């Protein structure tokens, strides 16, 4: 009696079973490579008194800066910004209009030590900031002054 099976039937069945098994099993894989680290921040280029009058962005003091406090006046916001790494502070003004003035001042024992300021010009953008002041062992606050009557709003001293 003749069989309807082909001679390679058992072999074909084995290959199909092996293929099905390998399709559903996952071979061991190497652990994925660690994601590349973010580039290191550039080092700051000033500290305390050497920061006075300098730009917080150019000196990289802005890299670790935090907002200590803010004050609002007539839709404008002034912020006291502080860099612990630089030991410096500055004022940042948002939504200023031409001739608005922002300033940051430092005091020691109630006596004025330093002030830096910026006046908004018509071509300035939505935000301006003052040069920095030394804040090492001093108290700083940021203020906003509006023309023509010099209405003023200030942050806390920090």
C-alpha positions, 0 to 999 in steps of 0.5 A: 500500500502506498502512503500519501506522505512525502518522504520529507514530511517529518523533516518539514514538520520539524522545521516548521516547529523549529521556526515557530519556536524561534519566532516566539522566543527571544534570544538573549540580547546585550544590554542597551548602551547607556544614553549619552550624558548631557554636555557639561555646563560651561564653568562660570567666569566670575565670583562675587565681587568680580561679577559686579556689572557683568552679564549673567548669560555671558558669565554662565551664572544664569545656568544655576540661577533661581528666582527668589521672589517677584513683584508686579506693577501694572502688568509688568513683573520684576524678578530677583534672580540669584546664582549660588555658584556666582554669589551674584544677583540681578533683576529681570523685567518681564512685559516692560514698556519703553522707559520702564526701569528695573534695578537690583540693589545690595545692602549691608546693615541697611546701607546701600552697597551697589545698584545696577539698572536697565531701562527698557528701550522701544526695540527691546524684547519681552524681557530685559535684565540688569547687569549683576551685583555681588551678593556675597554676604549682602542682601539684594532686592529687585525693583521696577520703576514706571514713568512718569511718576516713578511708581515702584514695586520691589521684591523682598531682600534676600 
